[in-house]
């Protein structure tokens, strides 16, 4: 039993040295950032920006493997799916596609339940969902 504990401890210590590089903040041009009403930005910053922007705030536990792998993988994938920090660089067709997906995503899966475990304040209220849905619809209409 003692040998097993030592092996587990050595593995846990050893995996801390396996890098998973996702920078906390990727430099972007201010003109590429999303422009939206302050109320919308406040909700997005609280509930979405950690994974869907270059302005991620990594908590302390995101430096501890294997949680760090999971966290940084989600951020990387989130940015690949949609990145509010590069919003203005998207063409209108891509923006319209994302704006159409936002209400569906917040209704079905966003923010991810695994994120909400440690970030309860990111949970979207019904009012938050309405604000985001209304904004997405209006912004999509403005693109037409």
Secondary structure by P-SEA (a helix, b strand, c coil): caaaaaaaaaaaaaaccccccccccccccccccccccaaaaaaaaacccccccccccccccccccaaaaaaaaaaaaaaaaccccccccccaaaaaaaaaaaaaaaaccccccccccccccccccaaaaaaaaaaaaaaaaaac
